[in-house]
Amino acid sequence: MPDTPFVFNQVGPVMEITLSKGKANAISAEDSRKLNRVWETFRDDPEMRFAILTGKGEKFFSAGWDLKAVSEGEQPDADYGVGGFGGLQELPD
């Protein structure tokens, strides 16, 4: 799944999210909104106890903001979702 920005696995009360978007795991606003939905699912499921965030990148965990998306017109004030960039920074509750 080369167009999938992350891989999601759940085993019992443990959720594992692996960033898997190319060499740098850069995160666009669209990726951020998708991650936000994953974090909301974790937050809202009373059975979930642990979340593990890993990166499958060839170079490092994540380069941060996807500069390719920026070069294609993504704005700094794009909608990153309720949780903010990556879905974690501002997620309520």
C-alpha positions as CSV (number, residue, x, y, z in Angstrom):
1,M,0.0,0.0,0.0
2,P,2.4,2.8,-1.1
3,D,-0.3,5.5,-0.8
4,T,-1.1,4.6,2.8
5,P,0.6,7.0,5.2
6,F,0.5,4.6,8.1
7,V,-0.3,1.0,9.1
8,F,-2.7,0.5,11.9
9,N,-2.7,-2.7,14.0
10,Q,-4.7,-3.5,17.1
11,V,-4.2,-6.5,19.4
12,G,-6.5,-6.5,22.4
13,P,-6.0,-3.2,24.3
14,V,-2.9,-2.2,22.3
15,M,-2.9,-0.1,19.2
16,E,0.2,0.2,17.1
17,I,0.5,2.9,14.4
18,T,3.5,2.7,12.1
19,L,4.2,5.7,9.9
20,S,5.0,4.3,6.5
21,K,5.1,7.1,4.0
22,G,8.4,6.8,2.0
23,K,11.9,7.6,3.2
24,A,11.0,10.4,5.5
25,N,7.5,9.7,6.8
26,A,6.5,13.4,6.1
27,I,3.0,14.3,7.2
28,S,0.6,16.3,5.1
29,A,-2.6,18.0,6.3
30,E,-4.6,15.0,4.9
31,D,-2.3,12.5,6.6
32,S,-2.7,14.5,9.8
33,R,-6.5,14.3,9.6
34,K,-6.3,10.6,9.1
35,L,-4.0,10.2,12.1
36,N,-6.4,12.4,14.1
37,R,-9.2,9.9,13.5
38,V,-6.9,7.0,14.7
39,W,-6.1,8.9,17.9
40,E,-9.8,9.7,18.4
41,T,-10.6,6.0,18.0
42,F,-8.0,5.2,20.7
43,R,-9.2,8.0,23.0
44,D,-12.9,7.0,22.7
45,D,-12.5,3.2,23.1
46,P,-12.6,2.4,26.9
47,E,-10.9,-1.0,26.1
48,M,-7.8,0.6,24.7
49,R,-4.9,0.9,27.1
50,F,-1.7,1.5,25.1
51,A,-0.8,3.2,21.9
52,I,2.6,2.8,20.2
53,L,3.7,5.1,17.4
54,T,6.6,4.0,15.3
55,G,8.2,4.9,12.0
56,K,9.2,2.7,9.1
57,G,11.2,5.4,7.4
58,E,14.6,4.6,5.7
59,K,16.2,7.7,7.3
60,F,14.4,8.5,10.6
61,F,11.1,8.4,12.5
62,S,9.4,11.4,10.7
63,A,10.7,14.5,9.0
64,G,7.6,16.4,10.1
65,W,5.6,18.6,7.7
66,D,5.4,17.2,4.1
67,L,7.4,19.8,2.2
68,K,6.3,18.2,-1.1
69,A,2.7,19.0,-0.2
70,V,3.8,22.6,0.6
71,S,5.4,22.9,-2.9
72,E,2.1,21.7,-4.3
73,G,0.2,24.5,-2.5
74,E,-0.5,23.2,1.0
75,Q,-0.7,26.2,3.3
76,P,0.7,26.5,6.8
77,D,-2.8,27.1,8.2
78,A,-4.3,24.1,6.5
79,D,-6.8,22.0,8.4
80,Y,-4.8,19.5,10.3
81,G,-7.9,18.2,12.2
82,V,-9.1,18.6,15.7
83,G,-5.9,17.1,17.2
84,G,-3.6,19.5,15.4
85,F,-0.6,18.4,13.4
86,G,-0.2,14.6,13.6
87,G,-3.4,14.3,15.5
88,L,-1.8,14.5,19.0
89,Q,-0.9,18.1,19.8
90,E,-4.3,19.5,20.5
91,L,-6.6,16.4,20.8
92,P,-9.2,17.2,23.5
93,D,-9.7,14.8,26.4
